[in-house]
Amino acid sequence: MTSGLRKAVFFILLVAVAAAGYQYMIKPANQHLAESKQRVEGKRAKLAEFEEATAKADDLNKQLAQLQEAIRFFESKLPPTSEIHKVLEQVTVIAQKQGLKPQTIRTLVPKDNSGYVEQPLEMKWVGDFNSFYSFLLEIEKLPRIMKLRQLNLEKENTDEGKVGANFILSIFFQNRAA
């Protein structure tokens, strides 16, 4: 064999070994590396999702703590049902102190809600407008949660300067079942 032929066969053999090495060693290694990178990226994405979920859970825990504090605050403003007479007495004393005269005070059907009971009281007071306005300001200062509904002011025909105030005052209490 001549040296040129030997060099050509050696070159072809060298190229064949390189091609076989690429085909059977490097190409599978690259595929394995790409699959590993995909798995790692998938795991990183899941880790990012978990970190985001953890952050949201922390936010939810903070919001839950804030809501529980708000519930405790409002429950402190709700007297037990057994104190309804005290609240009604306070309202009556305030009205009389302002110079209002009661015509009717009537309890309506209580509304039982989850966590609290709403006791509506239908009232009619007679007096001058300034006295009624002062009464409303004093009611607003009471440390209990109350709601004024269906307020109707009418001029009294019998006395000049007097108004009749018909309204429903809802007083809220703790629900014993809650």
GIFENUR-V566235 format. One record per backbone hydrogen bond with DSSP energy under -1.0 kcal/mol. CO is the residue of the C=O (numbers start at 1). NH is the residue of the N-H. If there is no record, write none. Layout:
co: [CO CO]
nh: [NH NH]
This chain:
co: [2 3 4 5 6 7 8 9 10 11 12 13 14 15 16 17 18 19 20 21 21 22 25 26 27 28 29 30 31 32 33 34 35 36 37 38 39 40 41 42 43 44 45 46 47 48 49 50 51 52 53 54 55 56 57 58 59 60 61 62 63 64 65 66 67 68 69 70 71 72 77 79 80 81 83 84 85 86 87 88 89 90 91 92 93 94 95 96 101 104 106 111 115 116 117 118 119 120 121 122 123 124 124 125 126 127 128 129 130 131 132 133 134 135 136 139 145 147 149 152 154 159 162 163 164 165 166 167 168 169 170 171 173]
nh: [6 7 8 9 10 11 12 13 14 15 16 17 18 19 20 21 22 23 24 25 26 27 29 30 31 32 33 34 35 36 37 38 39 40 41 42 43 44 45 46 47 48 49 50 51 52 53 54 55 56 57 58 59 60 61 62 63 64 65 66 67 68 69 70 71 72 73 74 75 76 145 174 83 84 87 88 89 90 91 92 93 94 95 96 97 98 100 99 126 124 122 118 175 113 173 111 171 108 169 106 167 103 104 165 101 163 132 133 134 135 136 137 138 139 140 142 172 170 168 166 164 162 156 127 154 125 152 123 149 121 147 119 117]
